[in-house]
Amino acid sequence: MDGPVCRIMHPGHEGCVGFARVDDVADQLVAYMKEVRKTLPSVQVFDGCNFPNWGWKGGPSYWGKGPRKQFYGDLWNVPPVLVKKSRKAGVPLAGVTVDNPYDFAIGTATASVLPSSGEIDWMKRILDLDRYVKSKGMEFSIFFNCPTSGEGSDEHY
């Protein structure tokens, strides 16, 4: 699922309000997963998230906007709820997939409005989520994209 938590909590992104609590979002996702499994019993579900749009363990998102500068909220609060509720319902998540542009992961994207964005180890955050996901016996996957990957040299790519 591509960004289900932010899509349910923030259906129109800025200015639109969906469910306020992660627990309520998880209930909606579990209900959806149960319905899918009725038709496709062997389907495996990964929670996908655009990691830079979320804060992490109280820290800011890459954008540094919104409440507590976390844009969509603190992602650290989301996986434990999704894991617990999906397992209890018999439709456990198979893993988490992170969508994280490479320039954001290394802290060079110009999108950040944080004055100290170079001081935050963005890759360390990704690895922290990776460890958590694997500690729950799930798969972790990531894809890095880059707006300039086709430009410049082979070394740059």
KOLDRENVEX-98948 format. One record per atom (N, C-alpha, C): x, y, z. Coordinates in Angstrom, 3 decimals. Layout:
X,Y,Z .
...
***
This chain:
0.856,-1.168,0.000 .
0.000,0.000,0.000 .
0.899,1.226,0.000 .
0.612,2.153,-0.844 .
1.440,3.339,-0.998 .
0.956,4.474,-0.093 .
1.646,4.665,1.005 .
1.335,5.776,1.901 .
-0.049,5.733,2.519 .
-0.526,4.571,2.963 .
-1.905,4.520,3.445 .
-2.165,5.361,4.696 .
-1.214,5.429,5.578 .
-1.441,6.172,6.824 .
-1.589,7.659,6.536 .
-0.664,8.219,5.762 .
-0.784,9.661,5.484 .
-2.006,9.944,4.623 .
-2.378,9.026,3.734 .
-3.541,9.248,2.871 .
-4.854,9.214,3.666 .
-4.894,8.426,4.720 .
-6.104,8.359,5.544 .
-6.124,9.492,6.573 .
-4.965,9.797,7.139 .
-4.906,10.866,8.139 .
-4.960,12.243,7.494 .
-4.402,12.359,6.308 .
-4.285,13.652,5.617 .
-4.739,13.467,4.171 .
-6.011,13.189,3.942 .
-6.464,12.817,2.598 .
-6.210,13.848,1.514 .
-6.185,15.096,1.840 .
-5.899,16.120,0.840 .
-4.599,16.819,1.146 .
-3.810,16.206,2.011 .
-2.566,16.768,2.509 .
-2.862,18.062,3.261 .
-2.132,19.103,3.030 .
-2.289,20.306,3.839 .
-3.706,20.875,3.747 .
-4.262,21.186,4.888 .
-5.576,21.816,4.921 .
-6.737,20.849,5.047 .
-6.513,19.556,4.822 .
-7.598,18.575,4.917 .
-7.321,17.641,6.085 .
-8.360,17.296,6.793 .
-8.202,16.464,7.977 .
-8.951,15.156,7.793 .
-8.289,14.067,8.099 .
-8.900,12.744,8.088 .
-8.993,12.262,9.521 .
-8.672,11.003,9.748 .
-8.656,10.458,11.096 .
-7.504,11.081,11.872 .
-7.733,11.399,13.117 .
-6.709,12.063,13.918 .
-5.782,11.080,14.625 .
-6.271,9.870,14.868 .
-5.486,8.921,15.663 .
-4.970,7.770,14.795 .
-3.729,7.386,15.042 .
-3.131,6.266,14.316 .
-3.934,4.991,14.564 .
-4.471,4.815,15.763 .
-5.285,3.627,16.064 .
-6.489,3.524,15.116 .
-7.134,4.651,14.849 .
-8.291,4.644,13.951 .
-7.874,4.334,12.513 .
-6.741,4.869,12.117 .
-6.215,4.584,10.779 .
-5.896,3.097,10.670 .
-5.237,2.550,11.676 .
-4.881,1.127,11.665 .
-6.128,0.259,11.569 .
-7.191,0.637,12.264 .
-8.447,-0.130,12.175 .
-8.978,-0.140,10.746 .
-8.911,0.999,10.075 .
-9.370,1.082,8.685 .
-8.499,0.223,7.760 .
-7.200,0.276,7.966 .
-6.287,-0.506,7.129 .
-6.463,-2.002,7.349 .
-6.641,-2.413,8.591 .
-6.849,-3.830,8.895 .
-8.152,-4.315,8.273 .
-9.190,-3.510,8.356 .
-10.468,-3.896,7.730 .
-10.284,-4.070,6.227 .
-9.539,-3.177,5.602 .
-9.262,-3.279,4.174 .
-8.458,-4.549,3.870 .
-7.421,-4.790,4.654 .
-6.581,-5.965,4.436 .
-7.390,-7.254,4.573 .
-8.315,-7.294,5.518 .
-9.161,-8.482,5.684 .
-10.049,-8.700,4.465 .
-10.580,-7.629,3.912 .
-11.424,-7.746,2.712 .
-10.611,-8.232,1.513 .
-9.414,-7.702,1.366 .
-8.547,-8.128,0.261 .
-8.229,-9.612,0.394 .
-7.934,-10.047,1.605 .
-7.572,-11.451,1.830 .
-8.719,-12.416,1.522 .
-9.960,-11.935,1.603 .
-11.090,-12.808,1.263 .
-11.015,-13.243,-0.194 .
-10.596,-12.334,-1.046 .
-10.500,-12.616,-2.472 .
-9.119,-13.131,-2.863 .
-8.099,-12.586,-2.243 .
-6.710,-12.940,-2.560 .
-6.013,-13.411,-1.283 .
-6.283,-14.645,-0.852 .
-5.794,-15.101,0.449 .
-4.279,-15.144,0.609 .
-3.544,-15.214,-0.479 .
-2.089,-15.302,-0.343 .
-1.379,-13.958,-0.537 .
-2.141,-12.890,-0.712 .
-1.509,-11.588,-0.927 .
-0.717,-11.178,0.325 .
0.422,-10.565,0.083 .
1.260,-10.043,1.160 .
1.216,-8.517,1.080 .
1.038,-7.859,2.207 .
0.901,-6.409,2.227 .
2.117,-5.773,2.887 .
2.658,-4.790,2.194 .
3.732,-3.958,2.728 .
3.161,-2.564,2.943 .
3.526,-1.947,4.042 .
3.159,-0.557,4.274 .
4.229,0.296,3.614 .
3.834,1.129,2.698 .
4.772,2.027,2.045 .
4.674,3.415,2.631 .
5.799,4.058,2.793 .
5.758,5.433,3.312 .
6.832,6.278,2.659 .
6.498,7.536,2.474 .
7.449,8.506,1.974 .
8.143,9.086,3.200 .
9.238,8.480,3.557 .
9.899,8.724,4.834 .
10.244,10.193,5.122 .
10.739,10.965,4.151 .
11.112,12.346,4.479 .
9.935,13.222,4.914 .
8.711,12.810,4.582 .
7.538,13.605,4.963 .
7.144,13.422,6.423 .
7.786,12.523,7.100 .
7.463,12.213,8.492 .
8.594,12.637,9.421 .
8.220,13.011,10.647 .
9.215,13.183,11.693 .
9.623,11.804,12.186 .
10.646,11.757,13.011 .
11.122,10.476,13.525 .
11.595,10.646,14.954 .
10.974,9.908,15.879 .
11.338,9.913,17.299 .
11.439,11.324,17.869 .
10.435,12.130,17.556 .
10.379,13.491,18.072 .
11.083,14.523,17.213 .
11.893,14.066,16.265 .
12.621,14.985,15.394 .
11.765,15.437,14.225 .
12.229,16.439,13.503 .
11.444,17.012,12.408 .
11.443,16.153,11.148 .
10.472,16.428,10.294 .
10.488,15.857,8.950 .
11.498,16.650,8.135 .
11.783,16.178,6.942 .
12.729,16.904,6.102 .
12.212,18.292,5.753 .
10.893,18.396,5.630 .
10.291,19.686,5.272 .
10.321,20.665,6.431 .
10.295,20.151,7.659 .
10.317,21.026,8.817 .
9.093,21.900,8.952 .
7.951,21.426,8.428 .
6.703,22.199,8.516 .
5.689,21.440,9.355 .
4.623,22.122,9.712 .
3.520,21.497,10.427 .
3.751,21.435,11.924 .
2.799,20.796,12.626 .
2.941,20.670,14.081 .
4.259,19.979,14.448 .
4.963,20.554,15.362 .
6.256,20.035,15.836 .
7.256,19.843,14.695 .
7.037,20.534,13.576 .
7.892,20.459,12.389 .
7.956,19.043,11.814 .
6.883,18.266,12.013 .
6.884,16.870,11.581 .
5.992,16.594,10.376 .
5.466,17.583,9.729 .
4.642,17.476,8.534 .
3.507,16.477,8.743 .
3.692,15.172,8.462 .
2.615,14.188,8.652 .
2.521,13.684,10.088 .
3.498,13.956,10.908 .
3.502,13.448,12.273 .
4.780,12.677,12.532 .
4.799,11.949,13.627 .
5.975,11.181,14.020 .
5.786,9.732,13.576 .
6.506,9.327,12.556 .
6.357,7.974,12.015 .
6.689,6.908,13.051 .
7.533,7.234,14.000 .
7.918,6.258,15.027 .
6.687,5.691,15.746 .
5.614,6.460,15.820 .
4.401,6.007,16.499 .
3.542,5.087,15.641 .
3.817,4.983,14.359 .
2.937,4.261,13.450 .
3.206,2.757,13.365 .
4.432,2.307,13.068 .
4.642,0.866,12.882 .
4.205,-0.021,14.046 .
4.466,0.341,15.302 .
4.022,-0.548,16.381 .
2.510,-0.787,16.389 .
1.747,0.248,16.060 .
0.287,0.115,16.043 .
-0.144,-0.767,14.873 .
0.417,-0.524,13.692 .
0.063,-1.329,12.518 .
0.446,-2.791,12.710 .
1.627,-3.026,13.248 .
2.088,-4.402,13.468 .
1.157,-5.113,14.438 .
0.877,-4.499,15.561 .
0.043,-5.114,16.589 .
-1.365,-5.410,16.078 .
-1.994,-4.429,15.483 .
-3.387,-4.608,15.050 .
-3.509,-5.573,13.870 .
-2.573,-5.523,12.937 .
-2.665,-6.429,11.788 .
-2.414,-7.871,12.214 .
-1.505,-8.091,13.132 .
-1.247,-9.455,13.624 .
-2.439,-9.987,14.413 .
-2.986,-9.146,15.258 .
-4.141,-9.566,16.063 .
-5.320,-9.954,15.172 .
-5.477,-9.277,14.044 .
-6.588,-9.540,13.126 .
-6.302,-10.699,12.169 .
-5.089,-11.255,12.236 .
-4.752,-12.375,11.369 .
-4.338,-11.984,9.956 .
-4.025,-10.719,9.758 .
-3.570,-10.236,8.448 .
-2.269,-9.443,8.634 .
-1.227,-10.092,9.114 .
-0.011,-9.362,9.449 .
0.656,-8.709,8.244 .
1.217,-7.549,8.492 .
2.018,-6.889,7.459 .
3.217,-7.773,7.137 .
3.571,-7.824,5.866 .
4.760,-8.572,5.457 .
6.012,-7.721,5.625 .
5.834,-6.401,5.583 .
6.989,-5.544,5.722 .
6.671,-4.082,5.509 .
7.728,-3.309,5.424 .
7.634,-1.873,5.217 .
8.538,-1.514,4.043 .
8.016,-0.704,3.148 .
8.793,-0.187,2.031 .
8.906,1.323,2.175 .
10.121,1.811,2.135 .
10.382,3.233,2.269 .
10.679,3.823,0.894 .
10.018,4.919,0.604 .
10.282,5.719,-0.587 .
11.046,6.934,-0.094 .
12.301,7.026,-0.461 .
13.129,8.100,0.065 .
14.091,8.594,-1.009 .
13.819,9.745,-1.599 .
14.766,10.249,-2.591 .
16.183,10.292,-2.017 .
17.124,9.919,-2.852 .
18.510,9.821,-2.405 .
19.041,11.135,-1.835 .
18.736,12.247,-2.501 .
19.256,13.525,-2.003 .
18.660,13.896,-0.645 .
17.494,13.399,-0.338 .
16.923,13.609,0.994 .
17.654,12.727,2.008 .
17.937,11.487,1.621 .
18.592,10.548,2.531 .
19.983,11.014,2.944 .
20.665,11.723,2.057 .
22.004,12.210,2.407 .
21.979,13.677,2.850 .
20.773,14.252,2.919 .
20.615,15.601,3.465 .
21.017,16.729,2.547 .
20.973,16.492,1.230 .
21.380,17.560,0.311 .
20.230,18.142,-0.497 .
19.022,17.609,-0.340 .
17.881,18.155,-1.089 .
17.619,19.572,-0.619 .
17.314,20.438,-1.535 .
17.090,21.839,-1.178 .
15.699,22.072,-0.612 .
14.892,21.023,-0.528 .
13.523,21.173,-0.044 .
13.448,21.486,1.445 .
14.465,21.130,2.206 .
14.405,21.339,3.643 .
14.418,22.821,3.983 .
13.546,23.198,4.899 .
13.537,24.571,5.396 .
14.184,24.643,6.773 .
14.725,23.538,7.211 .
15.352,23.505,8.520 .
16.755,24.106,8.449 .
17.048,25.024,9.320 .
18.385,25.615,9.277 .
19.482,24.610,9.598 .
19.125,23.543,10.321 .
20.140,22.574,10.730 .
19.983,21.237,10.007 .
19.388,21.235,8.807 .
19.130,19.964,8.140 .
20.406,19.168,7.902 .
21.536,19.827,7.740 .
22.802,19.124,7.558 .
23.289,18.439,8.815 .
22.725,18.812,9.957 .
23.140,18.215,11.219 .
22.363,16.952,11.561 .
21.310,16.665,10.831 .
20.501,15.479,11.101 .
20.993,14.344,10.215 .
21.206,13.176,10.820 .
21.650,12.011,10.059 .
20.414,11.292,9.537 .
19.995,11.688,8.336 .
18.770,11.147,7.743 .
18.912,9.663,7.438 .
20.086,9.227,7.015 .
20.302,7.816,6.715 .
20.205,6.978,7.996 .
20.667,7.530,9.091 .
20.586,6.823,10.372 .
19.117,6.566,10.733 .
18.238,7.498,10.419 .
16.809,7.308,10.670 .
16.269,6.129,9.857 .
16.666,6.063,8.597 .
16.219,4.956,7.741 .
16.702,3.635,8.316 .
17.955,3.584,8.724 .
18.509,2.355,9.299 .
17.820,1.990,10.610 .
17.406,2.983,11.367 .
16.683,2.745,12.614 .
15.333,2.071,12.324 .
14.621,2.569,11.329 .
13.362,1.935,10.938 .
13.623,0.528,10.408 .
14.669,0.357,9.619 .
15.050,-0.960,9.102 .
15.237,-1.951,10.253 .
15.971,-1.559,11.271 .
16.201,-2.444,12.426 .
14.886,-2.793,13.128 .
14.028,-1.801,13.312 .
12.753,-2.058,13.975 .
11.931,-3.080,13.188 .
11.793,-2.843,11.889 .
10.981,-3.718,11.037 .
11.518,-5.143,11.084 .
12.814,-5.294,10.936 .
13.426,-6.631,10.957 .
13.293,-7.288,12.333 .
13.312,-6.482,13.393 .
13.154,-7.050,14.739 .
11.768,-7.655,14.937 .
10.824,-7.256,14.098 .
9.464,-7.793,14.158 .
9.276,-8.947,13.172 .
10.381,-9.399,12.559 .
10.322,-10.524,11.640 .
9.747,-10.176,10.279 .
9.754,-8.905,9.931 .
9.199,-8.462,8.654 .
10.333,-8.059,7.709 .
9.974,-7.882,6.449 .
10.933,-7.438,5.444 .
10.970,-5.914,5.390 .
12.147,-5.410,5.098 .
12.320,-3.979,4.904 .
12.850,-3.778,3.497 .
12.247,-2.865,2.782 .
12.754,-2.533,1.446 .
12.732,-1.026,1.283 .
13.565,-0.575,0.381 .
13.667,0.862,0.151 .
13.940,1.099,-1.323 .
13.406,2.161,-1.815 .
13.866,2.596,-3.120 .
14.238,4.059,-3.030 .
15.429,4.304,-3.566 .
15.946,5.659,-3.661 .
15.692,6.120,-5.089 .
15.148,7.289,-5.222 .
15.045,7.881,-6.544 .
15.808,9.194,-6.486 .
16.076,9.743,-7.632 .
16.874,10.959,-7.659 .
16.511,11.746,-8.911 .
16.133,12.981,-8.753 .
15.726,13.761,-9.926 .
16.856,14.001,-10.926 .
18.088,13.840,-10.490 .
19.209,14.091,-11.392 .
19.957,12.816,-11.766 .
19.379,11.657,-11.517 .
20.106,10.393,-11.740 .
20.520,10.197,-13.186 .
19.764,10.703,-14.140 .
20.112,10.531,-15.544 .
21.026,11.618,-16.065 .
21.386,12.564,-15.224 .
22.234,13.661,-15.643 .
23.653,13.462,-15.116 .
24.580,14.070,-15.729 .
25.955,14.022,-15.224 .
26.665,12.732,-15.589 .
27.557,12.334,-14.730 .
28.445,11.208,-15.005 .
27.894,9.889,-14.459 .
28.562,8.808,-14.862 .
28.241,7.497,-14.304 .
28.511,7.486,-12.804 .
29.560,8.155,-12.390 .
29.912,8.215,-10.968 .
28.802,8.895,-10.152 .
28.246,9.962,-10.724 .
27.168,10.660,-10.027 .
25.983,9.722,-9.831 .
25.652,8.990,-10.915 .
24.509,8.077,-10.833 .
24.773,6.997,-9.802 .
***
